[in-house]
């Protein structure tokens, strides 16, 4: 076991540079822990001349990541370019074909092509590891697939997009509108080049789809994630949810139900006092619920050079130590295709609406809810200066289907202005 | 890899029965994940006739755990008896000598004899795994030795004794004295047969010593843990700490300093609003700080049938999957002997004292602190009905040595009644 493990790193952005720094500064520590040296053979990136604040002169340079992936002096191909098509996919496929192990931080690629890639790798007896793709520095893939391997997983939940959590907590703290904080976050460089990946929940949904697969032994199915971004969350929602004892979070939830696998990534209310409710700023949190262990909460940085590089190196060290876990925790060919269950699990909902100052307005709304079988837990009507009163309702548990019927009925009344807002309250 | 992995389980208390239940109820799931069946060959416990609410008829019975450990049909010896001498130690040594892998939940045994046992196992090419020995169901050994394997660990902290945390939070919630809550906890069966293991901090210190070893690559050294239990924490401390924005926790802290390895298990103040400060009841929490990843917080059940059995099974599954990590994350022979540094890291302190109603009383105290080089961050004097005023002081960072000198000086004044209380404030 004193043969060095030789890495080829494609992508020298923040994370790639972070990995190079760890390999350079902790060479002795890594060798002691792995029982063998960890070395970098070659690197690849778009621009060779860019100053990256790290010495790359000892490593071979490849302009083409596919060429890097095939090199004879590379044992582990580390893909840190991102993107679910193009160079990332081509090079990863080339690495698998060439019989390399793969470590990647690419959530989009695996959420969309993970099943095919894992099958291809496993046919060759090689592994794809992706700890860095989910919740940054938090070793959640390891906790789920290994630490909790004796459990039947019941539910996985998480705040897994730091930018969205930053926006939501900043709106509340500063009393600013979504648009104002969005612009602020964009200027601070907190958002992806395509901000919809963040605020539309897509990035977080990629992560959820990967967690679902390892939690439930199912083929990764990103298209089945019910997806709703944070763009429609208003400062009024945040304030009035707070008034009811809740925070609004972009929350991912995956659970196996009698009707199939439910995967949701959407704004949800969680209690103020819960660990998820108390999560501020860019930090990530994942909650794992399983039959034997109960509830485990993991909290840590969800992005950034050090945390993401730490996750990449955790995978590299596993490979160096001879641990060869299947990509999704069990052989890819044994993963089931799950039926997608949409909103299968009933939940209480928070409803916000504006009712006109008309006699009987509230009773019309209450009657519609009652007819739909939805009972009211709490209700508040707020003072108002104009002709419409803000009304908040917290329902008891109901299905989304029943709720949607009631919401449609609301439109047929003439007691409401604007469109009512409905946000699920997740029990945590 | 379709050869079954055959377990021998010694100790059929809560945890042992939990492991049997998981193996029985999740046979198919475990086989799918491990790629091979997990089966129980034989079990051992003190009483064969005791009703354990689980069917043991398919397994061979051994009265003697040493005989169990040596059986030809056992690949992994699971030691769940407890105790750092006697049957637990003898049988574990027998298992190692017979060339078995070992999984144990025995923190005392490993904290005291871990180095010798690990060296013996590794000489034979076998592993000892102990996830269940630290923080119950939280996969913290795995997170530290594997997930964070690319990091230099800076500090490890934790609330790792649920009974102590229950007592401290119950004292605050109910406004009860330590003695009253101790009795209550004892009657509820929350405490060990020897309660000093819990409230004296010994059990938690065993766990801390194990975490230190895997965090810093040092030989486990339980004797070097600075140990102070919760018996001297009063309801006044808890109330007045709360008034200053803090909670009192039995906190374990391990960090490598310029002067050596500091390991402390003692009551500490942590901010109300920190994850540690918000931890209620019997839940455990471990905080890992490392150079690349920053801070990771893990929270979960620290004890009980399901959680502890979950941790045991995590280790069993690693072995079943062919992952053979050294006991302490690197070969035992490469672990350094660390110099023990006592109270090497300066910290702010909370001081509580009662000063007599004499002119100049407070100035005498302030002068002693000043002469010792200790500056005052905040000070409060409370209303009082008798002749002595409760005074709280929060100092700026100071060494414990300087503080102890000042405390000794206090005794030479004649302005104080009783002995002052000093509790470290840990930055979290």
HADDOCK unambig.tbl for C-alpha pairs under 7 A between the chains (distance, minus, plus):
assign (segid A and resid 22 and name CA) (segid B and resid 150 and name CA) 6.81 0.50 0.50
assign (segid A and resid 30 and name CA) (segid B and resid 150 and name CA) 6.62 0.50 0.50
assign (segid A and resid 32 and name CA) (segid B and resid 330 and name CA) 6.46 0.50 0.50
assign (segid A and resid 33 and name CA) (segid B and resid 329 and name CA) 6.31 0.50 0.50
assign (segid A and resid 33 and name CA) (segid B and resid 330 and name CA) 4.74 0.50 0.50
assign (segid A and resid 137 and name CA) (segid B and resid 293 and name CA) 5.63 0.50 0.50
assign (segid A and resid 138 and name CA) (segid B and resid 296 and name CA) 6.66 0.50 0.50
assign (segid A and resid 139 and name CA) (segid B and resid 143 and name CA) 6.39 0.50 0.50
assign (segid A and resid 139 and name CA) (segid B and resid 147 and name CA) 5.38 0.50 0.50
assign (segid A and resid 143 and name CA) (segid B and resid 139 and name CA) 6.39 0.50 0.50
assign (segid A and resid 146 and name CA) (segid B and resid 314 and name CA) 5.92 0.50 0.50
assign (segid A and resid 146 and name CA) (segid B and resid 318 and name CA) 6.91 0.50 0.50
assign (segid A and resid 147 and name CA) (segid B and resid 139 and name CA) 5.39 0.50 0.50
assign (segid A and resid 147 and name CA) (segid B and resid 311 and name CA) 6.70 0.50 0.50
assign (segid A and resid 147 and name CA) (segid B and resid 314 and name CA) 4.73 0.50 0.50
assign (segid A and resid 148 and name CA) (segid B and resid 310 and name CA) 6.43 0.50 0.50
assign (segid A and resid 148 and name CA) (segid B and resid 314 and name CA) 5.87 0.50 0.50
assign (segid A and resid 149 and name CA) (segid B and resid 314 and name CA) 5.51 0.50 0.50
assign (segid A and resid 149 and name CA) (segid B and resid 317 and name CA) 6.59 0.50 0.50
assign (segid A and resid 150 and name CA) (segid B and resid 22 and name CA) 6.82 0.50 0.50
assign (segid A and resid 150 and name CA) (segid B and resid 30 and name CA) 6.64 0.50 0.50
assign (segid A and resid 150 and name CA) (segid B and resid 310 and name CA) 5.70 0.50 0.50
assign (segid A and resid 150 and name CA) (segid B and resid 313 and name CA) 5.17 0.50 0.50
assign (segid A and resid 150 and name CA) (segid B and resid 314 and name CA) 5.94 0.50 0.50
assign (segid A and resid 151 and name CA) (segid B and resid 310 and name CA) 6.63 0.50 0.50
assign (segid A and resid 292 and name CA) (segid B and resid 306 and name CA) 4.22 0.50 0.50
assign (segid A and resid 292 and name CA) (segid B and resid 307 and name CA) 5.71 0.50 0.50
assign (segid A and resid 292 and name CA) (segid B and resid 310 and name CA) 5.83 0.50 0.50
assign (segid A and resid 293 and name CA) (segid B and resid 137 and name CA) 5.64 0.50 0.50
assign (segid A and resid 293 and name CA) (segid B and resid 306 and name CA) 5.28 0.50 0.50
assign (segid A and resid 293 and name CA) (segid B and resid 307 and name CA) 3.90 0.50 0.50
assign (segid A and resid 293 and name CA) (segid B and resid 310 and name CA) 5.67 0.50 0.50
assign (segid A and resid 294 and name CA) (segid B and resid 307 and name CA) 6.80 0.50 0.50
assign (segid A and resid 295 and name CA) (segid B and resid 300 and name CA) 6.01 0.50 0.50
assign (segid A and resid 296 and name CA) (segid B and resid 138 and name CA) 6.65 0.50 0.50
assign (segid A and resid 296 and name CA) (segid B and resid 299 and name CA) 5.71 0.50 0.50
assign (segid A and resid 296 and name CA) (segid B and resid 300 and name CA) 4.59 0.50 0.50
assign (segid A and resid 297 and name CA) (segid B and resid 298 and name CA) 5.85 0.50 0.50
assign (segid A and resid 297 and name CA) (segid B and resid 299 and name CA) 4.97 0.50 0.50
assign (segid A and resid 297 and name CA) (segid B and resid 300 and name CA) 6.35 0.50 0.50
assign (segid A and resid 298 and name CA) (segid B and resid 297 and name CA) 5.86 0.50 0.50
assign (segid A and resid 298 and name CA) (segid B and resid 298 and name CA) 4.79 0.50 0.50
assign (segid A and resid 298 and name CA) (segid B and resid 299 and name CA) 6.47 0.50 0.50
assign (segid A and resid 299 and name CA) (segid B and resid 296 and name CA) 5.72 0.50 0.50
assign (segid A and resid 299 and name CA) (segid B and resid 297 and name CA) 4.99 0.50 0.50
assign (segid A and resid 299 and name CA) (segid B and resid 298 and name CA) 6.49 0.50 0.50
assign (segid A and resid 300 and name CA) (segid B and resid 295 and name CA) 5.99 0.50 0.50
assign (segid A and resid 300 and name CA) (segid B and resid 296 and name CA) 4.58 0.50 0.50
assign (segid A and resid 300 and name CA) (segid B and resid 297 and name CA) 6.34 0.50 0.50
assign (segid A and resid 306 and name CA) (segid B and resid 292 and name CA) 4.22 0.50 0.50
assign (segid A and resid 306 and name CA) (segid B and resid 293 and name CA) 5.27 0.50 0.50
assign (segid A and resid 307 and name CA) (segid B and resid 292 and name CA) 5.71 0.50 0.50
assign (segid A and resid 307 and name CA) (segid B and resid 293 and name CA) 3.89 0.50 0.50
assign (segid A and resid 307 and name CA) (segid B and resid 294 and name CA) 6.80 0.50 0.50
assign (segid A and resid 310 and name CA) (segid B and resid 148 and name CA) 6.42 0.50 0.50
assign (segid A and resid 310 and name CA) (segid B and resid 150 and name CA) 5.70 0.50 0.50
assign (segid A and resid 310 and name CA) (segid B and resid 151 and name CA) 6.64 0.50 0.50
assign (segid A and resid 310 and name CA) (segid B and resid 292 and name CA) 5.82 0.50 0.50
assign (segid A and resid 310 and name CA) (segid B and resid 293 and name CA) 5.66 0.50 0.50
assign (segid A and resid 311 and name CA) (segid B and resid 147 and name CA) 6.68 0.50 0.50
assign (segid A and resid 313 and name CA) (segid B and resid 150 and name CA) 5.19 0.50 0.50
assign (segid A and resid 314 and name CA) (segid B and resid 146 and name CA) 5.91 0.50 0.50
assign (segid A and resid 314 and name CA) (segid B and resid 147 and name CA) 4.74 0.50 0.50
assign (segid A and resid 314 and name CA) (segid B and resid 148 and name CA) 5.87 0.50 0.50
assign (segid A and resid 314 and name CA) (segid B and resid 149 and name CA) 5.50 0.50 0.50
assign (segid A and resid 314 and name CA) (segid B and resid 150 and name CA) 5.94 0.50 0.50
assign (segid A and resid 317 and name CA) (segid B and resid 149 and name CA) 6.59 0.50 0.50
assign (segid A and resid 318 and name CA) (segid B and resid 146 and name CA) 6.91 0.50 0.50
assign (segid A and resid 322 and name CA) (segid B and resid 323 and name CA) 6.91 0.50 0.50
assign (segid A and resid 323 and name CA) (segid B and resid 322 and name CA) 6.93 0.50 0.50
assign (segid A and resid 323 and name CA) (segid B and resid 323 and name CA) 5.04 0.50 0.50
assign (segid A and resid 329 and name CA) (segid B and resid 33 and name CA) 6.32 0.50 0.50
assign (segid A and resid 330 and name CA) (segid B and resid 32 and name CA) 6.46 0.50 0.50
assign (segid A and resid 330 and name CA) (segid B and resid 33 and name CA) 4.74 0.50 0.50
